[in-house]
Amino acid sequence: MIKIFEDILGKENVKVNEPMSRHTTFKIGGPADIFLTPETEEQTAEALKAAKARNIPVFVLGNGSNMLVGDKGIRGVVLSLFKRLNKIEVAGEEIYAGAGVLLSAVSSEAAKASLEGLEFASGIPGTIGGAVYMNAGAYGFEIKEIIKSVRYMDRNGNIFEADRDACEFGYRKSRFTDTDLIILGCTLKLKHGNEAQIRERIADYTQRRVSKQPIDRPSAGSTFKRPEGNFAGTLIEKAGLKGTRVGGAEVSEKHAGFLINTGAATADDVLELIKLVQDTVYKKDGIMLEPEVKLVGEF
């Protein structure tokens, strides 16, 4: 079975029993049975067809942010697009970005071209594909506001294009969320602006993130969705949970909305801490926090 994927992608792009802790921003996760890194859309399509023909489940991975992989790992195939589908093309006020490109890289390219509208995303630790998948946002902005169209593939290797309305964006979700569809890239519609002012805004957002968030510690980003009319971090801090630990997992002292890996956290540690936070906040304020972090694999 491994040889089939090696024939499609080359041996260098196929790994067996690959620790997912190497590929998530949480630095947590057991082994993936088969870990593939296709270099082109064509290789991606062929790998998907090969897996489908053999009834092998496939999980598509970006840069591994916003997720918690179970300690027992992921059965089947993990298809990693991070740094692979990485084309960035600027044409007038539009930018096409491949799914494997980091948001920070696209934001930087936009600034070089004096295009504004993507500054908010400069510090979000994710790829364009992941941002579209969950309609990523920060500082009152969301990726949906600048999407013109999304290029995607089904599990048969067929490629489609969807305009913004067809993407059905909502709060931290899109039509691609929890489906078998694979985002290949998107076209962003921006506006011409002043490069110096754009870079100032990027610097401001970056400074805010550095000063308020534990970006020096492994995490999956914000752990909980924002409850209506409130902030998860504020509720957790008010509940006196800053610094609370379960094993190697901790509620960040810097920002209570982040659960961090202090060095040797397991997925079970994080899950137990999530439940502790949920129960404590619910008892205090009657609000049940909903995890934003996606649970993947076997726990």
C-alpha positions as CSV (number, residue, x, y, z in Angstrom):
1,M,0.0,0.0,0.0
2,I,2.8,2.4,0.9
3,K,4.4,1.8,-2.5
4,I,1.3,3.1,-4.3
5,F,1.6,6.4,-2.6
6,E,5.4,6.4,-3.2
7,D,4.8,5.9,-6.9
8,I,2.5,8.9,-7.0
9,L,4.5,11.3,-4.8
10,G,8.0,9.9,-4.6
11,K,9.5,8.2,-1.5
12,E,10.6,11.6,0.0
13,N,6.9,12.7,0.3
14,V,5.7,9.6,2.1
15,K,6.2,8.8,5.8
16,V,4.9,6.0,7.9
17,N,4.0,6.4,11.6
18,E,4.8,10.1,11.6
19,P,4.4,11.8,15.0
20,M,1.8,14.5,14.6
21,S,3.4,16.4,17.4
22,R,5.9,17.5,14.8
23,H,3.2,19.0,12.7
24,T,0.8,20.9,15.1
25,T,1.3,24.2,16.8
26,F,0.3,22.5,20.1
27,K,3.3,20.1,19.7
28,I,0.9,17.3,20.7
29,G,-0.3,14.3,18.9
30,G,0.4,10.6,18.3
31,P,1.5,9.0,15.0
32,A,-0.3,9.3,11.6
33,D,-0.3,5.9,9.8
34,I,0.7,7.5,6.5
35,F,1.8,11.1,6.1
36,L,1.8,12.5,2.6
37,T,3.1,15.8,1.3
38,P,2.0,16.2,-2.3
39,E,3.7,19.0,-4.3
40,T,1.0,19.7,-6.9
41,E,-2.7,19.7,-7.3
42,E,-2.3,16.7,-9.7
43,Q,-0.4,14.7,-7.0
44,T,-3.1,15.7,-4.5
45,A,-5.8,14.4,-6.8
46,E,-4.0,11.1,-7.5
47,A,-3.3,10.5,-3.8
48,L,-7.0,11.1,-3.0
49,K,-8.1,8.7,-5.7
50,A,-5.7,6.0,-4.5
51,A,-6.9,6.4,-0.9
52,K,-10.6,6.3,-1.9
53,A,-10.1,3.2,-4.1
54,R,-8.8,1.4,-1.0
55,N,-11.3,2.9,1.5
56,I,-8.5,4.6,3.4
57,P,-9.7,7.7,5.4
58,V,-7.9,11.0,4.6
59,F,-7.4,14.0,6.8
60,V,-6.2,17.2,5.2
61,L,-3.7,19.2,7.3
62,G,-2.5,22.8,7.0
63,N,0.1,24.0,9.4
64,G,-1.6,22.3,12.3
65,S,-3.0,25.3,14.2
66,N,-6.4,25.4,15.8
67,M,-6.4,21.6,16.4
68,L,-5.7,19.0,19.0
69,V,-4.6,15.6,17.8
70,G,-5.3,12.6,20.0
71,D,-2.4,10.8,21.8
72,K,-3.2,7.6,19.8
73,G,-2.7,9.5,16.5
74,I,-4.6,9.5,13.2
75,R,-5.6,6.3,11.3
76,G,-5.3,6.3,7.6
77,V,-3.7,9.1,5.6
78,V,-2.8,12.6,6.6
79,L,-2.5,14.8,3.5
80,S,-0.3,17.8,4.4
81,L,-0.6,20.9,2.2
82,F,1.5,23.2,4.4
83,K,4.2,24.9,2.3
84,R,3.2,22.8,-0.7
85,L,0.4,24.5,-2.6
86,N,2.1,27.8,-2.0
87,K,1.6,30.0,-5.0
88,I,1.0,33.7,-4.5
89,E,0.1,35.8,-7.5
90,V,-0.8,39.5,-7.4
91,A,-2.9,41.0,-10.2
92,G,-4.2,44.5,-9.7
93,E,-6.3,44.5,-6.5
94,E,-6.5,40.7,-6.4
95,I,-4.2,38.1,-4.9
96,Y,-4.4,34.4,-5.5
97,A,-2.9,32.4,-2.7
98,G,-2.5,28.6,-2.5
99,A,-4.0,26.7,0.5
100,G,-0.6,25.9,2.0
101,V,0.6,29.6,2.3
102,L,0.7,31.2,5.7
103,L,-1.6,34.1,6.2
104,S,1.4,36.1,7.4
105,A,3.1,35.6,4.0
106,V,0.1,36.7,2.1
107,S,-0.3,39.7,4.3
108,S,3.3,40.6,3.6
109,E,2.8,40.3,-0.1
110,A,-0.2,42.4,0.0
111,A,1.7,45.1,1.9
112,K,4.5,45.1,-0.8
113,A,1.8,45.6,-3.4
114,S,0.2,48.5,-1.4
115,L,-3.0,46.4,-1.0
116,E,-5.0,46.8,2.2
117,G,-7.6,44.6,3.8
118,L,-5.5,41.7,5.0
119,E,-3.6,43.5,7.8
120,F,-5.7,41.8,10.6
121,A,-4.5,38.4,9.5
122,S,-0.8,39.1,9.6
123,G,-0.3,37.4,13.0
124,I,-2.9,34.6,12.7
125,P,-0.8,31.4,12.9
126,G,-2.5,29.5,10.1
127,T,-2.6,28.9,6.4
128,I,-5.0,30.4,3.8
129,G,-6.7,27.1,3.4
130,G,-7.3,26.8,7.2
131,A,-8.5,30.4,7.3
132,V,-11.1,29.8,4.6
133,Y,-12.2,26.5,6.1
134,M,-13.1,28.2,9.5
135,N,-13.6,31.8,8.4
136,A,-10.7,32.9,10.5
137,G,-10.8,36.4,12.0
138,A,-9.2,38.8,14.4
139,Y,-9.8,42.4,15.6
140,G,-13.3,42.6,14.2
141,F,-12.4,41.4,10.8
142,E,-13.0,38.0,9.1
143,I,-11.5,36.4,6.0
144,K,-14.9,36.2,4.3
145,E,-14.9,40.0,3.9
146,I,-12.0,39.8,1.3
147,I,-12.8,36.5,-0.4
148,K,-13.7,36.7,-4.1
149,S,-13.6,33.0,-4.8
150,V,-12.3,29.7,-3.5
151,R,-10.8,26.9,-5.6
152,Y,-11.4,23.4,-4.1
153,M,-11.3,19.7,-4.9
154,D,-13.6,16.8,-4.1
155,R,-12.4,13.4,-3.0
156,N,-12.6,12.2,-6.7
157,G,-10.0,14.8,-7.7
158,N,-12.5,17.1,-9.4
159,I,-11.7,20.8,-9.1
160,F,-14.4,23.5,-8.6
161,E,-14.6,27.2,-8.0
162,A,-17.0,28.9,-5.6
163,D,-17.7,32.6,-5.2
164,R,-18.0,34.2,-1.8
165,D,-21.7,33.7,-1.4
166,A,-21.5,30.0,-2.3
167,C,-18.9,29.6,0.5
168,E,-21.7,30.1,3.1
169,F,-19.4,31.8,5.6
170,G,-20.5,32.0,9.2
171,Y,-18.8,32.5,12.6
172,R,-15.8,30.2,12.5
173,K,-17.3,28.1,9.7
174,S,-17.9,27.8,6.0
175,R,-19.4,25.3,3.5
176,F,-16.1,23.5,3.7
177,T,-16.2,22.9,7.4
178,D,-16.7,19.2,8.3
179,T,-17.0,18.1,4.7
180,D,-14.8,16.0,2.4
181,L,-14.0,19.1,0.2
182,I,-10.4,20.2,0.0
183,I,-9.5,23.9,-0.3
184,L,-6.7,24.4,-2.9
185,G,-6.5,28.2,-2.8
186,C,-8.5,31.4,-3.0
187,T,-8.6,34.7,-4.7
188,L,-8.7,37.7,-2.4
189,K,-10.2,41.1,-3.4
190,L,-8.3,43.9,-1.7
191,K,-8.0,47.7,-2.2
192,H,-5.1,49.9,-3.1
193,G,-3.8,51.9,-0.2
194,N,-0.7,53.5,1.2
195,E,2.1,51.0,1.9
196,A,3.5,52.9,4.9
197,Q,0.1,53.0,6.5
198,I,-0.6,49.4,5.8
199,R,2.7,48.4,7.4
200,E,1.9,50.6,10.4
201,R,-1.4,48.7,10.9
202,I,0.4,45.4,10.6
203,A,3.0,46.5,13.2
204,D,0.2,47.6,15.5
205,Y,-1.7,44.3,15.3
206,T,1.6,42.4,15.7
207,Q,2.5,44.4,18.8
208,R,-1.0,43.8,20.3
209,R,-0.6,40.0,19.7
210,V,2.9,39.8,21.1
211,S,2.0,41.8,24.2
212,K,-1.3,40.0,25.0
213,Q,-1.0,36.5,23.7
214,P,1.4,33.6,24.7
215,I,2.9,33.3,21.3
216,D,6.1,32.0,22.8
217,R,4.4,28.8,24.1
218,P,2.9,25.9,22.1
219,S,-0.9,26.3,21.7
220,A,-3.7,25.9,19.2
221,G,-4.6,29.6,19.3
222,S,-7.8,30.7,21.0
223,T,-9.2,27.6,22.7
224,F,-12.8,28.6,22.9
225,K,-15.3,30.4,20.6
226,R,-16.4,33.9,21.7
227,P,-19.7,33.6,23.5
228,E,-22.3,36.1,22.4
229,G,-21.9,39.4,24.2
230,N,-18.8,38.3,26.0
231,F,-15.2,37.1,25.8
232,A,-14.0,33.6,26.7
233,G,-10.8,34.9,28.1
234,T,-12.5,37.4,30.3
235,L,-14.9,34.8,31.7
236,I,-12.1,32.3,32.4
237,E,-10.0,35.0,34.1
238,K,-12.9,36.1,36.2
239,A,-13.4,32.5,37.3
240,G,-9.8,32.6,38.7
241,L,-8.5,30.0,36.3
242,K,-5.3,31.7,35.1
243,G,-2.3,29.4,35.7
244,T,-4.5,26.4,36.4
245,R,-2.8,23.2,35.3
246,V,-3.7,19.6,34.4
247,G,-0.5,17.7,33.7
248,G,1.5,19.6,31.2
249,A,-1.5,21.7,30.0
250,E,-2.0,25.2,31.5
251,V,-4.4,28.1,31.3
252,S,-2.1,30.8,30.1
253,E,-1.1,33.5,32.7
254,K,-0.8,36.0,29.9
255,H,-4.2,35.4,28.2
256,A,-6.8,33.1,29.8
257,G,-8.4,32.3,26.4
258,F,-5.3,30.2,25.5
259,L,-4.5,26.8,26.8
260,I,-0.8,26.1,26.4
261,N,1.6,23.2,26.4
262,T,4.2,23.8,29.1
263,G,6.4,21.1,27.6
264,A,5.1,17.6,28.0
265,A,1.3,18.0,27.8
266,T,-0.7,15.1,26.4
267,A,-4.0,15.5,24.5
268,D,-5.8,14.0,27.5
269,D,-4.3,16.7,29.7
270,V,-5.7,19.4,27.4
271,L,-9.1,17.7,27.1
272,E,-9.3,17.5,30.9
273,L,-8.4,21.1,31.3
274,I,-11.0,22.2,28.7
275,K,-13.7,20.4,30.7
276,L,-12.5,21.9,33.9
277,V,-12.6,25.4,32.4
278,Q,-16.1,24.8,30.9
279,D,-17.5,23.4,34.2
280,T,-16.0,26.2,36.3
281,V,-17.2,29.0,34.0
282,Y,-20.7,27.4,33.7
283,K,-21.1,27.2,37.5
284,K,-20.0,30.8,37.9
285,D,-21.7,32.5,35.0
286,G,-24.1,30.0,33.5
287,I,-22.3,30.2,30.1
288,M,-21.1,27.0,28.5
289,L,-17.9,27.8,26.5
290,E,-17.7,26.0,23.2
291,P,-14.2,24.8,22.1
292,E,-12.9,26.5,18.9
293,V,-10.1,23.9,18.7
294,K,-10.9,21.0,16.4
295,L,-10.4,17.5,17.9
296,V,-8.7,15.2,15.4
297,G,-7.7,11.5,15.6
298,E,-8.0,8.9,18.4
299,F,-7.9,9.9,22.0
